[in-house]
Amino acid sequence: MHQNSMYRSLLLPDLRVMLSENDEAGLSEFCDALHPAVSAEVLEELESREAWRVLTHCDVRRQAEIFEFLDHPQQMMLVDVVERKELSKLIEAMSADERVDVLSKMDPGHVENLLPLMAHAERTDIRKLLSYPENSAGSIMTTDYASLNEGIVASEALEQLRHQAPDSETIYYVYIVDEGRRLRGIISLRELILSKPGTPISNIMNRDVISVRVDDDQESVAHELARFDFIAIPVVDNQNRLVGIVTHDDVIDVLQEEAQEDAYRAGAVQPMQGSYLTLPVLTISWNRGIWLVALLGAALMTAAVLNHYQSVSTSFVWMISFLPLVLASGGNAGTQSATLIIRAIAVEDLDKSDLFRLMKREILTATILGTTLMLLAFFGSLMFLSWSEASVLALTVFLVVVLGSINGLVFPLIFRRLGMDPALMSNPLIASLSDLIGVFIYFNAAVWLLAEQKA
Amino acid sequence: MHQNSMYRSLLLPDLRVMLSENDEAGLSEFCDALHPAVSAEVLEELESREAWRVLTHCDVRRQAEIFEFLDHPQQMMLVDVVERKELSKLIEAMSADERVDVLSKMDPGHVENLLPLMAHAERTDIRKLLSYPENSAGSIMTTDYASLNEGIVASEALEQLRHQAPDSETIYYVYIVDEGRRLRGIISLRELILSKPGTPISNIMNRDVISVRVDDDQESVAHELARFDFIAIPVVDNQNRLVGIVTHDDVIDVLQEEAQEDAYRAGAVQPMQGSYLTLPVLTISWNRGIWLVALLGAALMTAAVLNHYQSVSTSFVWMISFLPLVLASGGNAGTQSATLIIRAIAVEDLDKSDLFRLMKREILTATILGTTLMLLAFFGSLMFLSWSEASVLALTVFLVVVLGSINGLVFPLIFRRLGMDPALMSNPLIASLSDLIGVFIYFNAAVWLLAEQKA
């Protein structure tokens, strides 16, 4: 069966028929024949009770696999309709990281009701994982990793691995720990099957293990794994004891989430989880509204400054026509440099010596851009303006482009220095700040250069 | 040795000393003791000839591994200093996808000089991979995959896999092909080592293989792999013949590249590859300048429209002070809805029925936001304006927020419909379009509501 998403629409009617005819055999086949990711996508189109009816035809392991691929909102809706005992079994069967993800989003009272129904070991594992702060390595890691002790040979290692396989998220990397669970080395399954059966694993293991700390930020974990092209990266506590692993698929999720957040921030939308298609309108309105209101506040300040220059604008009526152009030029240049620096902060390690170089390069770039726009604005405006008026405009454009660019570079860096997320400096916010600078330069340039004309 | 990036600065002076003392043993150890990603990061700090001197102390396989982790610009600089024969050996030792990546960036004449020095099989492979269009699955896939024929048992499969391991990028997924190389099934190494030695692989293989086509776009390949949490995804031609695989690390690269491009587009910066810290200032200026000039053109149109309303603005001088506020409100609302729809297009499958729903939801959201900003603008402006003036302003703010939002939703969708990248609709471009609408509404509202005051 082909499983591309275009086929989802073909599977759904079949499934609906099976449900209405109570076709047990068909529903069981639906559970097993498809990749769980595909089953999950089809189930997302059903009402939660119907989706659960389908899932009751799967064995609990498969149930858990399909459930893991559902969207978070869909998971939460299912959690509400499934009976407590069945839900606890489902959650028990999930992988350690996925289930904690679900539990951390549930109502804490509901979680406390479920935990007593689970086995002691699972319960302890869940409580432990739930205790790590959001967005830390601990919050995205799984405890389902394969580990071995040092004093065995390759064939024994393979044999032990076979036993661990069903409960491990990956067995392609095997971690070697001592009796205190301190991380001693790592062997890939590839190295293991290439070794002679009698080789001690201490001879083949790689002792130079690259690991992350359990309280590291999830983004830095993602970047470490990406940097080394790993399938998984081990997570240790402050005594170098192995506490979990973060796998490549979790890193992809973190990177996608991060890209979404950054895009929202740049567009002055407070980040929110969930689909734009299904999130409540009030949530979207709130997450847009708080920024729009803040930006309106900034615009009122610009209005107050402009009000102050009212006498100038009545003397030089032509200035009004070009006011949006002046403000847009500064805002656009600022948006660009803010975009570049925010991305550079996200992707590269910037140190102090870089900052000085960046500033020098930005001033050079801004001068080139400012000069270009100055000339274009000058000649472009000559059809409406006199030479002297066009000069005021051109000079202003040059200055707002240069100052806007510097502004766009400096504000994210200040935010970062203050320990805030530089990405809070959204494109509209940079534009608002540039508006204030723009108004100030524009009217002062006019007063200064055209004073005698006024008189 | 600890390998976090903070230690890079400690390794560099050591390496410089080894080079100046020509410490052969130390340089060899540098090649072998560190993860190649770490060695690469340290080498990036050296001048290319020095970096190559270090690499001559590594065996050619290690050379290739370290070289693969270097930045593209660094790779290009090395390519220029390394002697032709040595370079061909290095490139031959690289993995199939990485070397094509390098060759596709090199001067074609240089490539034609190198190819005759390589083995026939490698040469054919390179020519084949070089022929796939940029950003296609073919351009990022590797031909170093493990494959087996159907008619063998598990123990034979493992044995054959041991032979293929040194030349395969991953052996964790093994692809089963028929005599025509058509893709028949897939087995994970995990399943293979869990099977009894005598089991025919046709009994354990998964026949329902999820694959991508060689001409699929790299972003859709990335999303497919991410959707199924795969380590690798097979790539087939239009006859379902296996031609390569794309691995998780390449997908992470694609996702990171994509996030960077999207952020640049949103900020009206033409996407460019390479670090903001080291790209030539002229490249950065050009990639910003083309957008600034286009946006200046749009702003000149706004100026022309405003010029048309000059008589209105001289009658109602108060309007000038609030012009930036009106324009910013429309632009900000438009930026937000454009951000949301561009992300939704990137992340979700939108079909026609979704569009209608999105439009309805956007109008509702925009009405909520427009009403909020209308009230705030009304009361916020009363300190400068009369009741009737504040009413004109408030009505305008309501309309620009609603129309700006619809504008931000509709333009990316039109771009998509026309087969263009919706992300071309950058935040500043949306703001420019909103400016035109804003000016039009503002002055017409004033003329309409305040006509008697003027007279």
Boltz contact constraints between the chains, C-beta under 6 A:
constraints:
  - contact:
      token1: [A, 3]
      token2: [B, 210]
      max_distance: 6.0
  - contact:
      token1: [A, 5]
      token2: [B, 349]
      max_distance: 6.0
  - contact:
      token1: [A, 37]
      token2: [B, 227]
      max_distance: 6.0
  - contact:
      token1: [A, 37]
      token2: [B, 228]
      max_distance: 6.0
  - contact:
      token1: [A, 162]
      token2: [B, 194]
      max_distance: 6.0
  - contact:
      token1: [A, 165]
      token2: [B, 190]
      max_distance: 6.0
  - contact:
      token1: [A, 165]
      token2: [B, 194]
      max_distance: 6.0
  - contact:
      token1: [A, 171]
      token2: [B, 190]
      max_distance: 6.0
  - contact:
      token1: [A, 172]
      token2: [B, 172]
      max_distance: 6.0
  - contact:
      token1: [A, 190]
      token2: [B, 165]
      max_distance: 6.0
  - contact:
      token1: [A, 190]
      token2: [B, 171]
      max_distance: 6.0
  - contact:
      token1: [A, 194]
      token2: [B, 162]
      max_distance: 6.0
  - contact:
      token1: [A, 194]
      token2: [B, 165]
      max_distance: 6.0
  - contact:
      token1: [A, 210]
      token2: [B, 3]
      max_distance: 6.0
  - contact:
      token1: [A, 226]
      token2: [B, 252]
      max_distance: 6.0
  - contact:
      token1: [A, 227]
      token2: [B, 37]
      max_distance: 6.0
  - contact:
      token1: [A, 228]
      token2: [B, 37]
      max_distance: 6.0
  - contact:
      token1: [A, 229]
      token2: [B, 249]
      max_distance: 6.0
  - contact:
      token1: [A, 248]
      token2: [B, 248]
      max_distance: 6.0
  - contact:
      token1: [A, 249]
      token2: [B, 229]
      max_distance: 6.0
  - contact:
      token1: [A, 252]
      token2: [B, 226]
      max_distance: 6.0
  - contact:
      token1: [A, 255]
      token2: [B, 255]
      max_distance: 6.0
  - contact:
      token1: [A, 259]
      token2: [B, 259]
      max_distance: 6.0
  - contact:
      token1: [A, 263]
      token2: [B, 343]
      max_distance: 6.0
  - contact:
      token1: [A, 266]
      token2: [B, 266]
      max_distance: 6.0
  - contact:
      token1: [A, 267]
      token2: [B, 335]
      max_distance: 6.0
  - contact:
      token1: [A, 267]
      token2: [B, 336]
      max_distance: 6.0
  - contact:
      token1: [A, 267]
      token2: [B, 339]
      max_distance: 6.0
  - contact:
      token1: [A, 268]
      token2: [B, 336]
      max_distance: 6.0
  - contact:
      token1: [A, 269]
      token2: [B, 336]
      max_distance: 6.0
  - contact:
      token1: [A, 269]
      token2: [B, 339]
      max_distance: 6.0
  - contact:
      token1: [A, 276]
      token2: [B, 340]
      max_distance: 6.0
  - contact:
      token1: [A, 276]
      token2: [B, 344]
      max_distance: 6.0
  - contact:
      token1: [A, 277]
      token2: [B, 354]
      max_distance: 6.0
  - contact:
      token1: [A, 281]
      token2: [B, 361]
      max_distance: 6.0
  - contact:
      token1: [A, 281]
      token2: [B, 364]
      max_distance: 6.0
  - contact:
      token1: [A, 281]
      token2: [B, 365]
      max_distance: 6.0
  - contact:
      token1: [A, 284]
      token2: [B, 365]
      max_distance: 6.0
  - contact:
      token1: [A, 285]
      token2: [B, 365]
      max_distance: 6.0
  - contact:
      token1: [A, 285]
      token2: [B, 368]
      max_distance: 6.0
  - contact:
      token1: [A, 285]
      token2: [B, 369]
      max_distance: 6.0
  - contact:
      token1: [A, 288]
      token2: [B, 336]
      max_distance: 6.0
  - contact:
      token1: [A, 288]
      token2: [B, 369]
      max_distance: 6.0
  - contact:
      token1: [A, 289]
      token2: [B, 369]
      max_distance: 6.0
  - contact:
      token1: [A, 289]
      token2: [B, 372]
      max_distance: 6.0
  - contact:
      token1: [A, 292]
      token2: [B, 332]
      max_distance: 6.0
  - contact:
      token1: [A, 292]
      token2: [B, 369]
      max_distance: 6.0
  - contact:
      token1: [A, 292]
      token2: [B, 373]
      max_distance: 6.0
  - contact:
      token1: [A, 295]
      token2: [B, 332]
      max_distance: 6.0
  - contact:
      token1: [A, 296]
      token2: [B, 373]
      max_distance: 6.0
  - contact:
      token1: [A, 296]
      token2: [B, 376]
      max_distance: 6.0
  - contact:
      token1: [A, 299]
      token2: [B, 325]
      max_distance: 6.0
  - contact:
      token1: [A, 299]
      token2: [B, 328]
      max_distance: 6.0
  - contact:
      token1: [A, 300]
      token2: [B, 380]
      max_distance: 6.0
  - contact:
      token1: [A, 302]
      token2: [B, 324]
      max_distance: 6.0
  - contact:
      token1: [A, 303]
      token2: [B, 321]
      max_distance: 6.0
  - contact:
      token1: [A, 303]
      token2: [B, 322]
      max_distance: 6.0
  - contact:
      token1: [A, 303]
      token2: [B, 325]
      max_distance: 6.0
  - contact:
      token1: [A, 306]
      token2: [B, 321]
      max_distance: 6.0
  - contact:
      token1: [A, 307]
      token2: [B, 321]
      max_distance: 6.0
  - contact:
      token1: [A, 307]
      token2: [B, 384]
      max_distance: 6.0
  - contact:
      token1: [A, 313]
      token2: [B, 320]
      max_distance: 6.0
  - contact:
      token1: [A, 314]
      token2: [B, 317]
      max_distance: 6.0
  - contact:
      token1: [A, 317]
      token2: [B, 314]
      max_distance: 6.0
  - contact:
      token1: [A, 320]
      token2: [B, 313]
      max_distance: 6.0
  - contact:
      token1: [A, 320]
      token2: [B, 320]
      max_distance: 6.0
  - contact:
      token1: [A, 321]
      token2: [B, 303]
      max_distance: 6.0
  - contact:
      token1: [A, 321]
      token2: [B, 306]
      max_distance: 6.0
  - contact:
      token1: [A, 321]
      token2: [B, 307]
      max_distance: 6.0
  - contact:
      token1: [A, 322]
      token2: [B, 303]
      max_distance: 6.0
  - contact:
      token1: [A, 324]
      token2: [B, 302]
      max_distance: 6.0
  - contact:
      token1: [A, 324]
      token2: [B, 327]
      max_distance: 6.0
  - contact:
      token1: [A, 324]
      token2: [B, 435]
      max_distance: 6.0
  - contact:
      token1: [A, 325]
      token2: [B, 299]
      max_distance: 6.0
  - contact:
      token1: [A, 325]
      token2: [B, 303]
      max_distance: 6.0
  - contact:
      token1: [A, 327]
      token2: [B, 324]
      max_distance: 6.0
  - contact:
      token1: [A, 328]
      token2: [B, 299]
      max_distance: 6.0
  - contact:
      token1: [A, 332]
      token2: [B, 292]
      max_distance: 6.0
  - contact:
      token1: [A, 332]
      token2: [B, 295]
      max_distance: 6.0
  - contact:
      token1: [A, 332]
      token2: [B, 428]
      max_distance: 6.0
  - contact:
      token1: [A, 335]
      token2: [B, 267]
      max_distance: 6.0
  - contact:
      token1: [A, 335]
      token2: [B, 428]
      max_distance: 6.0
  - contact:
      token1: [A, 336]
      token2: [B, 267]
      max_distance: 6.0
  - contact:
      token1: [A, 336]
      token2: [B, 268]
      max_distance: 6.0
  - contact:
      token1: [A, 336]
      token2: [B, 269]
      max_distance: 6.0
  - contact:
      token1: [A, 336]
      token2: [B, 288]
      max_distance: 6.0
  - contact:
      token1: [A, 339]
      token2: [B, 267]
      max_distance: 6.0
  - contact:
      token1: [A, 339]
      token2: [B, 269]
      max_distance: 6.0
  - contact:
      token1: [A, 340]
      token2: [B, 276]
      max_distance: 6.0
  - contact:
      token1: [A, 343]
      token2: [B, 263]
      max_distance: 6.0
  - contact:
      token1: [A, 344]
      token2: [B, 276]
      max_distance: 6.0
  - contact:
      token1: [A, 349]
      token2: [B, 5]
      max_distance: 6.0
  - contact:
      token1: [A, 354]
      token2: [B, 277]
      max_distance: 6.0
  - contact:
      token1: [A, 361]
      token2: [B, 281]
      max_distance: 6.0
  - contact:
      token1: [A, 364]
      token2: [B, 281]
      max_distance: 6.0
  - contact:
      token1: [A, 365]
      token2: [B, 281]
      max_distance: 6.0
  - contact:
      token1: [A, 365]
      token2: [B, 284]
      max_distance: 6.0
  - contact:
      token1: [A, 365]
      token2: [B, 285]
      max_distance: 6.0
  - contact:
      token1: [A, 368]
      token2: [B, 285]
      max_distance: 6.0
  - contact:
      token1: [A, 369]
      token2: [B, 285]
      max_distance: 6.0
  - contact:
      token1: [A, 369]
      token2: [B, 289]
      max_distance: 6.0
  - contact:
      token1: [A, 369]
      token2: [B, 292]
      max_distance: 6.0
  - contact:
      token1: [A, 372]
      token2: [B, 289]
      max_distance: 6.0
  - contact:
      token1: [A, 373]
      token2: [B, 292]
      max_distance: 6.0
  - contact:
      token1: [A, 373]
      token2: [B, 296]
      max_distance: 6.0
  - contact:
      token1: [A, 376]
      token2: [B, 296]
      max_distance: 6.0
  - contact:
      token1: [A, 380]
      token2: [B, 300]
      max_distance: 6.0
  - contact:
      token1: [A, 384]
      token2: [B, 307]
      max_distance: 6.0
  - contact:
      token1: [A, 427]
      token2: [B, 427]
      max_distance: 6.0
  - contact:
      token1: [A, 428]
      token2: [B, 332]
      max_distance: 6.0
  - contact:
      token1: [A, 428]
      token2: [B, 335]
      max_distance: 6.0
  - contact:
      token1: [A, 435]
      token2: [B, 324]
      max_distance: 6.0
